[in-house]
């Protein structure tokens, strides 16, 4: 057996998001977000589940911080619910909402855990959606004001900031595919949203610098790896298009100040445009300090002459093993994404802000044996180590997720946690993967 060791300053952590864990949907001044509306719309979320109670972390912060401490991690990524802080999206600030997050941050710091804060993990205040949401450019300024409010309150305590989580999901999945809130099915709307959230990101980075906030700021795009099925030029071009639309569309504007031409052309041929206003690309590409990368899966892509559409008609073939979410297990894709990003954009520091797997495992008298999750994490962490050795500037890794939670359109049916949550009693039970990850974090490496 060989021990694969990570650099001494490498950090291990876990991640969650507000709507997925907090509950307390109508307490202490919180107003509805688009996810409250969406989850309460019949047919949108499996079994009619909502985040009303979720893991009840709002009331169980002490338990959750203790579990983090015992896990031995040094970072915890969480998100702020905008509708707790500025319930109507713009205008009056709710200090009680801010108190909640400041207390969480204080508790993390007291336990030696670095807070890694995401400003936007999808819970747009419904009041803003009523005025057009992210399709309306006015939401950009509302976001910057919200971000500034959070910066001012937590400056000096939080040192790692993320503007957006998964811009592909905020735009395409939510406004074109329609599977997430607000559930639109309009590709032009999705491209407008994609552009506006990137401008909001850039303006927030700019504001962060102007205010002299202590610490570092980045964002967290989701990535996937599409490998051509064969070396046939059609397969190569199709895989490149899919990588372009999924990865480059959300990376190149920020890191190069341009949208990828081949994808832009593909959209333009279909009649879709990016509505760029003067100065937008300069704002979007304000330098960031680090990249947060989320990676789960990838696939082999085969050109399908009959396919009319980039997102749902490509002939995607694989023989991959799958998680219980039906996602391909593709650790090599993780390595490929990371090394590709480094060669394409340079060696910016990278934190893996999400990686993990959905597996169901029964709680049998307080024991949850999720050996398949351990195997998934093991393979991906080895791929990560190889990426480090290949020169990728990796600084840390966060498992999605600390605990089972509200998995968006799939409600409570898709557990990703290191900790099992009984959604009737809200009792938490660490799984086998929790103890495995504890050993990894403590020893800063793993055996192969
Ligand atoms: O649960 C989500 C998370 O909110 C964003 N990234 C992917 C996870 C698993 O689907």
Boltz pocket constraint, residues with backbone or C-beta under 6 A from the ligand:
constraints:
  - pocket:
      binder: B
      contacts: [[A, 17], [A, 20], [A, 166], [A, 294], [A, 354], [A, 400], [A, 406], [A, 407], [A, 408], [A, 416]]
      max_distance: 6.0
